[in-house]
Amino acid sequence: EIQEVLCSSSRLSSSPGAKMALLPHLFLHSFLLGLGIRVSLTFNIDLTNPNVYDGERDHFFGYKVLQFTSGESKG
């Protein structure tokens, strides 16, 4: 009985229908992994040279996005 179960399960996993059923899951996992990598690469906090602003919180509206300075050019 155990051999019959093992044989039938190995036939199921190698059947084209079983492989096709895994494609949506593989696509979804690949898409989410790619999206996660892209989102994590765009998020950056400068820990070595942080900008600290003093004053009231209402006055910091324009400082939420800081300019990147590389030498003489700003980007």
Buried (B, 14 or more C-beta within 10 A) or exposed (E): EEEEEEEEEEEEEEEEEEEEEEEEEEEEEEEEEEEEEEEEEEEEEEEEEEEEEEEEEEEEEEEEEEEEEEEEEEE
